Amino acid sequence: MLRLIQRVATLALVVPLVAGAQSTAAPAPLDSARPLPVSHAVRAATPIVLDGRLAEGAWATAPVTSSFTQVDPEEGRPASERTDVRVLYDDTYLYVGVRLHDRGAVTARLGRRDMDLGDSDWFGVMIDSYHDRRTAFGFDVNPLGVRRDEVKIINTDDNSWDPVWDVATSIDSGGWTAEYRIPFSQLRFSSAAVQEWGIQFERVIGRRHEYATSTPMPKAEVGGVPKYGLLDGLHDLHPGKRLELLPYVVERANYVDPGLDPFKSNPNYGTSAGLDLVLRASSNLTLNAAINPDFGQVEVDPAVVNLGVYETFFEEKRPLFIEGSDVFDFGANSTSGGQLFYSRRIGRAPSLAPPSAASDVPDATTILGSAKLSGKVGRWSIGLLDAVTGRETARYRTQQGADGEFVVEPLANYLVGRARREFRQGQSFVGGVLTGVTRDLSTDAVQASLHRSAFAGGVDFRHEWGRRSWLAFGDVELSRVAGSSSAITATQRRSNHFFQRPDATHLEVDSLATSLTGYSMNAAISRQAGAHWRGQVGGALTSPGYEVNDLGFAVRTDRRDVQGSITYVENRPGPHLRRWSVTTVGRSEHNYDWQPILTFTTVQGNLTTSNYWGVNFGVARYFQAIDDRLTRGGPLATRPAWWQYQVNASSDVRRPLTLGIGMNALDYEYGGWSWTARTALGVKTSTRWNLSIAPTVSRLYTPAQFVSSVADPTYTATYGRRYVFAPLHQTSVALETRFNATFSPTLSLETYVQPLLSSQDYGGARQFVAPQTFDFVPYSGSVPALDFNLRSLRGNAVLRWEWRRGSTMYIAWQQRRVNVADVGDFDLARDRR
């Protein structure tokens, strides 16, 4: 969807408009009850030649849609330039012909498919072919023929979808022209003889920051798919036979440090092959399958230093899982119970480690095969995904020179099923989900560490009313994991549970248990539209035994949460600001002992200035509370209060040089502090390439970084164990660099490099004194050397050539280097080498 233009700052124009371009008409009224505009499609009587000219006589027979209304920069006024849209179809294709008049300079930029909107002109066709007022398929193009495509759910975009379709463009002195050819096989629709679809045409004029649509989208209302206009005239459509076979062969050359892996030659060569398949099972159901999929073209994850208690969350980037992932979205309990389906669990790095570090542990678990069926049956949206990952073993060599083999990941099956029933033209739904993981535990080590099975299920609902101004939503989930008593005991003692806490009256480790069950639930009501005032109030419960991390992602359990927020929005342009908003949030969290574990209030603001800079800022106060995670399963501690301050600013994206700056700072009680500064410089002086450089510097001091706990029955103040901490100074410098060059709309090179230097300088060891305090005294016991420096270099480069529609060749290079030294001080000149 082209509305992403609104992410950039907008206010009074800094360049004069072309004479006559600005309308003096009054803004359209914000009336949700206004009739929807109707566009008409006509069956083509003659063949259409795709050349971006609209010269065929059939185009003259199609009715014209030319009424476009601005969303930005002058909401409610007619678009500054005329746009004429015509729609044709035949037995195989839907054709859209667009003449985009422009009295100014057409702005265009080359880039790879699904590039950011940037400063270019664009035209988009959004098609709700289900006509469920919920789901739409988007096809965007800029004047140089660069394509974007996406699936839209309500008002959320998923750009991972890559259908096979064509478009031709041409530029002349009066503007530009786009001629679309979209196969019906790429869309999903019912089997009815007469079709009525939702439709939205969108235009972006880059130099004006103008975004206009064929159906008005007032900012005071909830926009997106539910507000689309209508496309009629379609009848006797045939979905076509969609069968796409995408075989691939990958040749690899890996350079590995022999000290870390004595079993591989250097360099180490390898060959792999696989197959992706897309099959249209019916007009509204699609099957995606893969055998031994490869992800060499996917950008590597950035390096991080995580000394905290919780796991790091990484974004999914693999096309196999992000394409069509919207159908598996479930619930809204992301801040409490987490998410039931976290696709990064499939094909993850092996869970276990062999007895020696000198080993050939694979980087990832092999996905032997995966299949996904998704679509709609009547008013039901359904999705079913199943994946099988292989048994992974690692050879290892001991210090004595003996070789062995160790199973680091068992054969496993992952299953996700999702169904959703919609009512009231998409304004309400109820749904359910079921996830399951089963493993073949063939060795004692695997059986002692991993769950034999892990199942979770839930129901969710969403209900809008008051012309979609009000929203109520919620979800309830149940989980059950099963395995050996040692595996379940280990689960109870993990950081998201900590059943072993000695002063918890409601928790206890059951060392004989062979299963663990739990629940999570969430509900909220929000005001999501209105000229100025928005808000939300909600609550959530997550029981101590809730466990979904075999296939989901949850950082902690044992919590009761309530939260409320109020937002004031001003979208009417003023003399200095195009738009601004202020939000205040209050949140309180307790564990099941009713101890306050987190309480905070924040004030956040966003504004867009007259020179198109975007600024956001915030101040938060976190109040003193109880910390039931600081001692890593030990007694309660005091959570110090702290202040948090943040500000970010970004310049006008239309300029050849762009700048972003940001600062985040935290000031804790008891002397702790941290700050992070980031700058992002963008260079796009050519329409064919762009460069971004984003250095980040962060520093941190904590008076109490957890080190270890040591059994001491004589020290009863902390229940027979001494909890050892140390003050920590941390300094990190990272430089994310991206360079993209585009030689044509089908041939591009993308590169990403991230060097990271991070030093961890520990002070003298300290001992935690007593529960529910933040007091420490020097520790007299022995502690191993703690200081270390991490030097990391990660990057990749991908040459992508779409040599024919639907067929792509990749050449990928990947670099991952890491070095850890026990020095602790930060020395840029030394560490950068």
Helices and strands as residue ranges (DSSP letters): G 2-7, E 38-43, H 57-60, E 69-72, E 83-89, E 93-101, E 122-128, E 135-141, E 147-153, E 156-158, E 166-172, E 175-183, G 184-186, E 194-205, G 206-208, E 210-213, G 225-227, E 229-235, E 243-254, E 268-282, E 285-291, H 319-322, G 325-328, G 343-345, E 367-377, E 380-389, E 392-397, E 403-409, E 412-423, G 424-426, E 428-439, H 444-449, E 453-465, E 470-482, H 485-492, E 515-527, E 533-542, E 559-570, E 577-590, E 596-609, E 614-622, E 625-627, E 637-639, E 642-650, E 657-668, G 669-671, E 673-683, E 689-711, G 716-718, E 721-744, E 747-762, E 766-768, E 776-778, E 788-804, E 807-821, H 828-831
